[in-house]
Amino acid sequence: MSFAKPTIFSFSMLVLIGCSQTEEANYTGSIEAKKQTIYSPLQGEIQNIHVAEREAVAKDELLVSLDERLLELQTAEAEASVRLADAEIEQAENEAASNVQLDALNSQRDQAQARLEQAQYQQSKASIHSPKDGAVFEWLIDEGDFVQTGTPLVTILTDAPFETTIYVPQSELPEFSEGMSVQISAVALPGETFEGTVDFIENEAIYSSQTIETNEDKASQVFPVHITIESNDEQLKAGMDVEIWINSL
């Protein structure tokens, strides 16, 4: 199973179509749901997957469990060490041991307690919960798989507002600023208009002609502009094609 795919930039560069300074600028993009990948916090065997793909999940809902048997043994061993340290301290006190001996035993007891807390913490990590409200988009592992720390487990579609990205030629970039409002229409919903906000503008162009020799070549460089769609309208779906309109300056 492959956990990573190369990033491929695919976009259409839109130029202003017959726009004067008093007309509107039109760009296209597609609606993107915000995704979050959850990684394994420790190594172990995948014991149970609790939520199917496309099912809704609530924040803190249990998603997947790792096999805890080894972790339970480590926790039990650490608990026994703490109990033994307590018994040794009690015996030393009953026998009127010196302060030096008691200090050494208390230090050993503190170390045993620290190992217990570490074992309990590791065991708690075997149950992996959703960090946010949303839905399971894709499982990247199966029950029975042995995973390492940092292995991607699942991708969640969060309930964060939808986003879209447009690619703006550098000659038109001055028309955009972070925080500005834009109008959005979905191809699948003619006549409907939605509000959007420019979230951020990337600082580096991602495309240009292979050889830059003229001013026209330089103008072909584009900058990704990320826009948040300020609507929770259930008609909007991830993957829909949208047009983005701004007032041309």
C-alpha positions, 0 to 999 in steps of 0.5 A: 500500500502506498502512503504518499503520492508525488504532488502534481500541480494541475491548473488552468491559467485564466487571463482576463477575458475582454476585461476593462478596468471597470469590469470584473476579473474571473478565475476558476478553481475547484472546491477543496475540503480541508483534510488532516492525516493522522499518524501512529504515535507508536509502533504496534499491530492494528487491532481494530478500525472503529469507523468506516470510510465516509462515516461522520466522526466527532472530535475525540471519537475513537478511530483505531486501536493498536494491540495493547498486550505488550503495553499492558505488561509493561504497565503492570511491571511498572506498577509492581516496581512502585509497590515494591519500592513502597514496601521497601520504604515502609520496612526501612522506616520500621527498622529506623533506617538512616536518612541516607538509606531512606533518601536512596529508597525514595529516589528509587521509588521516584524513578519507579513512579516515573517509569509507571507514568511513562508506561501508562502514557504509552498505553493511552496512545494505543487508542487513537481518537479524531482530533476534530469533527468531520468524516473519515476520507480514507484509511491508509492501513488495514486491521492486522498491519504492523505500523511504525511510529509516524506511519500515516493511518487515516485521512479525515475530512474536517468540518472546516470551511471549504477552500479553493485555490486559484493561480494568478499571473504575476501581472494581476497579483496586485489586485489581490490582498489577504483578507479581501472579499471575492464572489464565488459561483459554482458551475453546478449551481447556476444563479447561486453566489457565495462569499469568499475571503482571500486567506493567503497568497503564496510568496513563490511562483510555481510555474513559468516557461522553461526558458524565460527570455521575454517580459511575456515569459516572465508574466506567465509565472503564476502565484497560488492564491488560497480562498476560504469559502464563507458558506456552510450551504449543503449544496456545495460539495468538494470537487465542484468547479467554481468561478471566482470574481473580483472587482478589477482595479 
